[in-house]
Amino acid sequence: MPTIGERIKELEEEIKRTQYNKATEKHIGILKAKISKLEMEESAHKKASGHGFYVPKTGDATVALVGYPNVGKSSLLNKLTNKKSEVGNFAFTTLTIVPGTMNYRGAQIQILDLPGIIDNAALGAGRGREVLAAVRNADLILIVTDPETKGLDRIKSELYKAGIVLNKKRKDISFKKSNYGGLRIYKPRNIDLSDDDIRDIAKEFKVVNGTLYIRENIDYDDLIDFFKGNIVYIKAILVINKIDLANRPLDDIEMSFNDYIEVSAEKNINIEKLKEKIFDNLDLIRIYMKNKSGEVDYERPMILNNGSTVREVCRKISREMLNSFRYAIISGPNRKAEMRVGLDYELKDEDTVTLISKN
């Protein structure tokens, strides 16, 4: 009887042999669902052993450096944070997680230098399960490679096996379980998948009863990710390090990833541009607090996620501030005049906020 790994390989080979078109789309979707279910079973059988990597989250956001061994992740950490992570021209220099802090535009951003990812990391090879568990908690991933390194698709595959989907947003899908009555489906009229398509995918995950609510257009991958249930969605940037050593065209690397940057930690090429790209992709805003005497602290802004409201400012200060809140006065470079607002007012980058309490 073939092992789970052998069955997965057979299904992957069948996908490779199948030409993708509208007629084969459903067949490929079902094959992907079968692979995902088998990977979940295989992962459950191979539990991580030993001690995990525990790094407490600090600062305003966390960024994970992910890549194969010997691509310059430690050198990159040192340049971004002035941290002295051990550097060597051989694989597996980093044997544990090394944290550092990048101070940029008033934000303190935690950067994690992780041990190199190897094939089958999601199944525990090279302590991969523990490494990938740390990656799942990051707010942004930097996939670090060098001009000579191939296998970017394998890295993305290992991340996906660990339940990490890159550069996509979670779809608006929900499910209410029941023990009888079959699978009822509520979905938009313009959705690409038919009810039969959806039921066939659900059946692979042994979902046959209940109510499925789909509130936007989805594809087979979105549906599979929903039924897997362990998915996190994280932004990622491809960082091509050691660009000063490039001796071949990089189009094949760059074309496979939407957002990338070429750098050299050794020669200090594009490091400041990388810092800017990290900050922009974290989607943070800076809020300057004005006290009662009218003084503004421009050196230490409050860092919040884009879309945050005055309520988040109060919560970050104290519960007492939230409970005693009366109103806020907002000003800033994006405002024509001062505004008096309430708790649910959405803030913009570089707003200045004065909080007025009831007391």
C-alpha positions as CSV (number, residue, x, y, z in Angstrom):
1,M,0.0,0.0,0.0
2,P,1.5,3.4,-1.0
3,T,2.5,5.8,1.8
4,I,0.8,9.2,2.2
5,G,3.9,10.8,0.7
6,E,3.8,8.5,-2.4
7,R,0.1,9.2,-2.9
8,I,0.7,13.0,-2.7
9,K,3.5,12.6,-5.3
10,E,1.2,10.6,-7.6
11,L,-1.4,13.4,-7.4
12,E,1.2,16.1,-8.1
13,E,2.4,14.2,-11.1
14,E,-1.1,13.9,-12.4
15,I,-1.6,17.7,-12.1
16,K,1.6,18.3,-14.0
17,R,0.4,16.0,-16.8
18,T,-3.0,17.7,-17.0
19,Q,-3.2,20.7,-19.3
20,Y,-5.0,23.5,-17.5
21,N,-8.1,24.9,-19.2
22,K,-11.7,25.5,-18.4
23,A,-12.6,21.8,-19.1
24,T,-9.9,20.5,-16.7
25,E,-10.2,23.2,-14.0
26,K,-12.5,21.2,-11.8
27,H,-10.5,18.0,-12.1
28,I,-7.3,19.9,-11.0
29,G,-9.2,21.6,-8.2
30,I,-10.3,18.2,-6.8
31,L,-6.7,16.9,-7.1
32,K,-5.5,19.9,-5.1
33,A,-8.2,19.2,-2.5
34,K,-7.0,15.6,-2.2
35,I,-3.4,16.7,-1.8
36,S,-4.3,19.2,0.9
37,K,-6.3,16.6,2.8
38,L,-3.4,14.1,2.6
39,E,-0.9,16.8,3.7
40,M,-3.0,17.5,6.7
41,E,-3.0,13.8,7.6
42,E,0.7,13.5,7.0
43,S,1.4,16.6,9.2
44,A,-0.8,15.2,12.0
45,H,1.2,11.9,11.9
46,K,4.6,13.7,12.2
47,K,4.4,15.9,15.3
48,A,7.2,18.2,16.1
49,S,9.7,16.9,18.6
50,G,12.1,18.7,20.9
51,H,11.8,22.3,22.1
52,G,10.2,24.8,19.9
53,F,11.5,28.3,19.1
54,Y,9.9,30.9,21.4
55,V,10.5,34.5,20.6
56,P,8.2,37.0,22.2
57,K,6.8,39.6,19.9
58,T,8.1,43.1,20.6
59,G,7.8,46.5,19.0
60,D,5.1,47.6,16.6
61,A,5.3,44.7,14.0
62,T,7.2,41.5,13.3
63,V,9.0,40.6,10.1
64,A,10.4,37.1,9.4
65,L,13.4,36.5,7.2
66,V,12.7,33.2,5.3
67,G,14.9,31.4,2.8
68,Y,17.3,28.6,2.1
69,P,20.6,28.4,4.0
70,N,23.5,30.6,3.0
71,V,21.5,33.3,1.1
72,G,22.6,36.1,3.5
73,K,19.7,36.4,5.9
74,S,22.0,37.1,8.9
75,S,23.9,39.8,6.9
76,L,20.6,41.4,6.1
77,L,19.5,41.3,9.7
78,N,22.7,43.0,10.7
79,K,22.2,45.8,8.1
80,L,18.6,46.4,9.0
81,T,19.0,46.4,12.7
82,N,22.7,46.8,13.6
83,K,22.3,43.4,15.3
84,K,25.4,41.1,15.3
85,S,24.0,37.8,14.1
86,E,26.7,35.3,13.2
87,V,27.6,35.4,9.5
88,G,29.3,32.6,7.5
89,N,29.8,31.4,4.0
90,F,28.4,28.0,4.8
91,A,24.9,26.6,5.4
92,F,23.1,26.6,8.7
93,T,25.1,29.4,10.4
94,T,21.8,30.4,12.2
95,L,20.7,27.5,14.4
96,T,18.1,29.3,16.3
97,I,16.0,32.4,15.8
98,V,17.9,35.7,16.2
99,P,15.7,38.8,16.8
100,G,16.7,42.4,16.1
101,T,14.9,45.7,16.0
102,M,14.7,48.0,13.0
103,N,14.0,51.6,14.0
104,Y,12.4,53.4,11.1
105,R,10.1,56.5,10.9
106,G,9.5,56.2,14.6
107,A,8.4,52.6,14.4
108,Q,10.2,49.7,16.2
109,I,10.0,46.8,13.9
110,Q,11.1,43.3,15.1
111,I,13.1,41.4,12.5
112,L,13.6,37.6,13.0
113,D,16.5,35.8,11.4
114,L,15.3,32.2,11.1
115,P,17.2,29.0,10.4
116,G,17.3,28.2,6.7
117,I,14.3,26.4,5.2
118,I,14.9,23.1,3.6
119,D,12.7,20.7,1.6
120,N,10.0,19.0,3.7
121,A,10.4,21.6,6.4
122,A,6.6,21.6,6.9
123,L,7.0,17.9,8.0
124,G,9.7,18.6,10.4
125,A,13.0,18.4,8.4
126,G,15.6,20.7,9.8
127,R,13.3,21.7,12.7
128,G,11.2,23.2,10.0
129,R,7.9,22.8,11.8
130,E,9.2,25.0,14.6
131,V,10.6,27.5,12.2
132,L,7.4,27.8,10.2
133,A,5.4,28.1,13.4
134,A,7.3,31.3,14.1
135,V,6.7,32.5,10.6
136,R,3.0,32.1,11.0
137,N,3.1,34.8,13.7
138,A,4.8,37.4,11.6
139,D,3.1,40.4,10.1
140,L,5.3,40.4,7.0
141,I,7.6,37.8,5.4
142,L,10.8,38.6,3.5
143,I,11.7,35.7,1.3
144,V,15.4,36.0,0.9
145,T,17.2,34.5,-2.0
146,D,20.4,35.2,-4.0
147,P,21.0,35.4,-7.7
148,E,22.2,31.8,-7.9
149,T,19.5,30.2,-5.7
150,K,16.6,28.4,-7.4
151,G,13.7,26.8,-5.7
152,L,11.5,29.8,-4.9
153,D,8.4,27.7,-5.7
154,R,9.6,25.1,-3.2
155,I,9.9,27.7,-0.5
156,K,6.4,28.9,-1.3
157,S,5.2,25.3,-1.2
158,E,6.7,24.7,2.2
159,L,5.0,27.8,3.5
160,Y,1.7,26.7,2.1
161,K,2.0,23.3,3.6
162,A,2.4,25.0,6.9
163,G,-0.8,26.9,6.3
164,I,0.7,30.2,5.1
165,V,-0.8,31.9,2.1
166,L,1.2,34.8,0.6
167,N,-0.2,38.1,-0.7
168,K,-3.8,37.2,-0.7
169,K,-6.7,38.3,1.5
170,R,-9.0,35.9,3.4
171,K,-12.2,35.4,1.5
172,D,-15.6,36.1,3.1
173,I,-16.8,32.5,3.6
174,S,-18.4,30.9,6.7
175,F,-19.9,27.5,7.5
176,K,-22.5,26.4,10.0
177,K,-22.3,22.7,10.8
178,S,-25.2,20.3,11.1
179,N,-25.6,16.6,11.4
180,Y,-28.2,16.1,8.6
181,G,-29.9,17.7,5.6
182,G,-27.0,17.8,3.2
183,L,-24.9,20.8,2.3
184,R,-26.9,24.0,1.6
185,I,-25.0,26.7,-0.3
186,Y,-25.7,30.4,-0.4
187,K,-23.5,32.3,-2.9
188,P,-23.5,35.3,-5.3
189,R,-25.1,34.7,-8.7
190,N,-21.9,35.6,-10.6
191,I,-19.6,33.1,-8.8
192,D,-17.5,30.9,-11.0
193,L,-18.1,27.7,-9.1
194,S,-21.3,25.7,-9.4
195,D,-23.1,24.1,-6.4
196,D,-21.9,20.7,-7.6
197,D,-18.3,22.0,-7.9
198,I,-18.5,23.2,-4.3
199,R,-20.0,20.0,-3.0
200,D,-17.3,17.9,-4.7
201,I,-14.6,19.9,-3.0
202,A,-16.3,19.8,0.3
203,K,-16.7,16.1,0.1
204,E,-12.9,15.7,-0.1
205,F,-12.8,17.3,3.4
206,K,-15.7,15.1,4.6
207,V,-18.1,18.1,4.7
208,V,-21.5,16.8,3.7
209,N,-24.0,18.5,6.0
210,G,-24.4,22.1,7.0
211,T,-24.8,25.6,5.5
212,L,-22.0,27.2,3.6
213,Y,-22.2,31.0,3.1
214,I,-20.0,32.4,0.3
215,R,-20.2,36.2,0.0
216,E,-17.8,37.0,-2.9
217,N,-16.4,35.4,-6.0
218,I,-13.9,32.6,-5.2
219,D,-11.9,30.0,-7.0
220,Y,-11.0,26.4,-6.1
221,D,-7.9,27.4,-4.2
222,D,-9.9,29.8,-2.0
223,L,-12.4,27.0,-1.2
224,I,-9.7,24.5,-0.4
225,D,-8.0,27.0,1.9
226,F,-11.2,27.6,3.7
227,F,-11.8,23.9,4.3
228,K,-8.2,23.4,5.4
229,G,-9.0,25.7,8.3
230,N,-5.5,26.4,9.5
231,I,-4.6,29.2,7.0
232,V,-3.0,32.5,7.8
233,Y,-2.7,35.2,5.2
234,I,0.6,37.2,5.3
235,K,2.1,39.8,3.0
236,A,5.5,38.8,1.5
237,I,8.3,40.6,-0.4
238,L,11.0,38.8,-2.4
239,V,14.4,40.1,-1.5
240,I,17.2,39.1,-3.9
241,N,20.4,39.5,-1.9
242,K,24.0,39.5,-3.1
243,I,22.9,41.4,-6.2
244,D,26.5,42.6,-6.6
245,L,27.5,39.0,-7.4
246,A,24.8,38.4,-10.1
247,N,26.1,36.9,-13.3
248,R,22.9,35.9,-14.9
249,P,19.6,37.6,-15.8
250,L,17.1,37.6,-12.9
251,D,13.9,37.8,-14.9
252,D,13.0,34.2,-14.1
253,I,13.2,34.9,-10.4
254,E,11.5,38.3,-10.6
255,M,8.6,37.2,-12.9
256,S,7.5,34.6,-10.3
257,F,6.9,37.2,-7.6
258,N,4.8,40.4,-7.7
259,D,6.8,42.4,-5.2
260,Y,10.6,42.2,-5.1
261,I,13.7,44.2,-4.5
262,E,17.3,43.6,-5.4
263,V,19.8,44.4,-2.5
264,S,23.3,43.7,-1.3
265,A,23.8,43.5,2.4
266,E,27.6,43.2,1.9
267,K,27.8,46.3,-0.3
268,N,24.9,48.2,1.4
269,I,23.0,48.4,-1.9
270,N,19.2,49.4,-1.6
271,I,19.1,48.8,2.1
272,E,17.3,52.1,2.8
273,K,14.8,51.3,0.0
274,L,14.2,47.9,1.6
275,K,13.5,49.6,4.9
276,E,11.0,51.8,3.2
277,K,9.4,48.9,1.4
278,I,9.1,47.0,4.7
279,F,7.4,49.9,6.4
280,D,5.0,50.5,3.5
281,N,4.0,46.9,3.3
282,L,3.3,46.7,7.0
283,D,0.7,49.4,6.4
284,L,1.4,51.3,9.6
285,I,0.5,54.9,10.4
286,R,2.2,57.4,12.8
287,I,0.1,59.3,15.2
288,Y,1.5,62.3,17.2
289,M,0.0,63.0,20.6
290,K,-0.5,66.6,21.8
291,N,-0.7,67.1,25.5
292,K,-2.8,69.7,27.3
293,S,0.0,72.3,27.2
294,G,0.1,72.0,23.4
295,E,3.4,70.2,23.1
296,V,3.7,67.5,20.5
297,D,6.1,64.6,20.7
298,Y,7.3,64.2,17.1
299,E,10.2,61.9,18.2
300,R,8.1,59.0,19.5
301,P,4.9,58.7,17.5
302,M,2.2,56.1,18.4
303,I,2.3,53.4,15.7
304,L,-1.0,51.9,14.7
305,N,-2.3,49.8,11.8
306,N,-3.8,51.7,8.9
307,G,-7.5,52.1,9.3
308,S,-7.2,52.5,13.1
309,T,-9.6,54.9,14.9
310,V,-9.4,57.2,17.9
311,R,-10.7,54.2,19.9
312,E,-7.4,52.4,19.3
313,V,-5.5,55.4,20.5
314,C,-7.4,55.4,23.7
315,R,-7.0,51.7,24.2
316,K,-3.3,51.9,23.7
317,I,-3.0,54.6,26.3
318,S,-5.2,53.0,29.0
319,R,-8.7,51.5,29.7
320,E,-9.3,54.6,31.9
321,M,-8.7,56.9,28.9
322,L,-11.2,55.0,26.9
323,N,-13.8,55.1,29.6
324,S,-13.4,58.8,30.3
325,F,-13.1,59.9,26.7
326,R,-15.2,62.9,25.7
327,Y,-13.8,63.9,22.3
328,A,-10.6,64.3,20.3
329,I,-9.1,67.2,18.3
330,I,-7.4,66.1,15.1
331,S,-5.0,68.1,13.0
332,G,-2.2,67.2,10.6
333,P,-0.7,67.7,7.1
334,N,-3.7,66.0,5.5
335,R,-6.2,68.3,7.2
336,K,-7.3,71.7,6.2
337,A,-8.3,72.6,9.7
338,E,-8.7,71.1,13.2
339,M,-11.5,68.7,13.6
340,R,-13.5,67.6,16.7
341,V,-14.2,63.9,16.4
342,G,-15.5,60.8,18.3
343,L,-14.1,57.4,19.0
344,D,-14.9,55.8,15.7
345,Y,-13.2,58.4,13.6
346,E,-10.5,56.9,11.2
347,L,-7.1,58.4,11.5
348,K,-4.5,59.2,8.8
349,D,-0.7,58.9,8.8
350,E,0.9,61.8,10.7
351,D,-2.3,63.0,12.3
352,T,-1.9,65.0,15.6
353,V,-4.3,63.9,18.3
354,T,-5.4,65.7,21.4
355,L,-7.6,63.6,23.7
356,I,-10.2,65.4,25.9
357,S,-11.6,63.5,28.8
358,K,-14.7,64.0,30.9
359,N,-12.8,64.7,34.0
